[in-house]
Structure formats: C-alpha cells, structure tokens
Amino acid sequence: MALPVVLPGATEPRLGVEAELRRRGWETAEAPAAADLLVVCGSPYPQEDRQLDTLLRTMSRPSARVDVTRPGHAARALDEGFALLGDRAASRSESPLGHGDAVGGKHEAHPGKGSAPAGPGHGAHHEHEGPGRSRHHETGGHGHSGHEGHMMATVAGLPMADRAADRDGLSLDRLNLPLGPVLADWPAGLILRCGLQGDILQEVRVDRLPGPPDGTSFWNEPWSRAARGEPVERGVAARRRCAAHLDSLGRLLSLAGRPDTAARLRRLRDDVLADAPSGHCGEPLRALTERVERSRTLRWGLAGLGRLSAERARQRGVTGPALEADGDVHDRLLTWSREARRAVRDFDDVRPLPTGRLIGPRGTVGGTVPPSQALVDVLPELLTGTELGCARLVVASLDPDLDEPVAVPATEGAHA
C-alpha cells in the first residue's frame, strides 16, 4: 500500500500522485504500519528528511521510499517504487533467515531514469500487486522532534498520561497528542499539538512544517498574478477556484465516510484542471454537488460542528467561503459546493480579472496577510472543547493552505 506524505509547497506533485494512483487502481493507506511504499510529495528540508526516514522504518517490510518533486514525475516514481519493492521482496525470500534489506534509501524520479512496469505484476513482484485500500483512522502524526510529550513520563518509549483539572474541576488523565503532519486528508504541513482528557481537546496549539521560501500557493496563483498587474483571464481563475473547492470537498467527504463521492469529486477536479470543456464536466459536477447538498445524513453528521459566525469571522480576519458560510462544518461544505458549481459558468470567459479586491478560494489575495493565516489562527478557538473524532472534520471544513506564508506564533493556543 502507498502512503503519500505531502510537504508544504507540493500541491502540484500531490495532484499528480493522486491522479496516477487512481489511474493504476492503487489505493492508499492511512497508517504507516499498513503501508510499504512511502511517496513523498515535495522537497524535504534535512530535518524533515531524517524524520521521513524514521517514518519509513515504522512501515511494513519490505518497504521503499520515492520522492516526487514535479507532477510529471509521478508515474516514473511509482514505477521505481514498485520495482524496489519487488527487488526487496525477492531479497527477503532468498535470504537464509527469510529477511533482507527492508528499508534502504530514498529514490527521486528523474526524466532520464528507466522505469519498471506499472501496476500489478507477476513473477518476482507477486507479493506486491499494487497498493490496496486501508481505512484505518490514525489520530497522530510525526512532527518536529523535541516538541511532543511535554512533562510526560514514558514507559518503553511510549508517552503516559499526566493529571490535570478538567472543565468540571476534576483531576483527570491528560494526554498530549500531536495531530499531523502525516495524516490522510489533512492540510500539508499542519501540526496541532493537543492536550486530551478522555476524547475532548482541552488545549490546542498550532505548529507547522516550514513552507516554500517564496510562499507561492498553487491555488492562489491566478489571483497572485493579477495582484502583480499581470493579465489573467476570468476563465482561468474560475477553473482554479472550482478545482480548489472540489479538492477541499473531497477531503471533507472522505473524512465524513463518503470515499466514493470524494473519489468522484477528485476526478472532476482533475478534469477541470486539465481544461476539460465546461460541457464535459458541468453536468456531472452539478448532479454530484446537488446530491451532496441534499444528503440528510451529511447534514445530521456535520451540523453544529465548528460553528463560526460571520461576525466572529470578520473579527478574526477571515474572508472568503468561511466568512460567507456564516455557520458550521455543513454550512462551509454547502458554500464550497455552490461556489464550485457557479464557477463552471465562467470557464470560457476570456475577459481579464477585474482590478481591486481579489478573492481567491480561501479569501482575499494580494494583501499583507495571506487568507489562510486567519483560518489557522481561528483553529484553536474552534477545536478546544471538541471531541477528537470531530476535530479532523472541523479542520477539513476550513482547509487552510500552508503553501501560503502562514506564520505560527510560539504562544498560539487555547484552553477549555
């Protein structure tokens, strides 16, 4: 099974990897223990590189790692990973003790390298017929070393709970747990350092992995260019907005237990980015989003979570869909769905984007503060007091883009 790990600044490689995995019929694992192929999207810094190698050693054996730094290299990287797994499986079977080199080094896809056959194989590859799907939920991740387990005792290297007063003044076990950055359907690079009592988040502090040096966001690119005075067609911006909302919807619905609907939304996302005619993707998108909006089970499961009023959003500097939604997780889902459907109407508009205030998929672009900054800043407030099982839904409903130059203060946090 493949485990994609997405670093900040690697949205395009992630999209390429997701499309290639889907084309081959390889589905993804959500927990490292269930995976044997680590697919790193982006270029890690040295510290991240060491952490990724540590993560690799926790995976099923034999295992391999490949790095994808460009979307066009996804197919070659998966070929190389598939070949590595086959070679290592053969080495294990030939070893007198039944095991051999299970980890090894990383491999980055390069246009000049040879490739192994894609997809399920035979012969020496019979033990690896392509990654399969695992829907195990993982609550933790691998963040910066030295930040986790503050004041926590350990037994056999595992953190033990401390004691702290809960909201009722009782002294209960308290566990410090990081969420991210290695989680499926999770904003790339985001880390939430949480204090848990039972299944309730009593404290939330925001951390992050380093982002791209230039702070370039793939999703904001048309509006960023327009802010610099470059001519950008409205149709180009409409496609990027539509694809961004479909991407966010796919993450949220996957976490909400709708993986088939999420997969269909991601196919439409890729069609939109590939400049498919509006007539080709408009009707499927309309039918699918309207079905999502009518779902009573989604409304029942998401309503009331992560409520953010428009008044409070304006106070915190939130703009874009999260402000317009004026409500909870389900309201934000509806806003994305309707904006994606409206954007299709402008796919063929060749007029330039109007000057003035530029609103991208997550809010106002071109100002002194990136739109995702406010989304990150409001997370502790929305998550504190929330059940752990609901926290990822709240995060997914905001979907901050850490490709933007989002700053995280060392004191960021909230308490119940």
Disulfide bonds with the S-S distance in Angstrom:
none
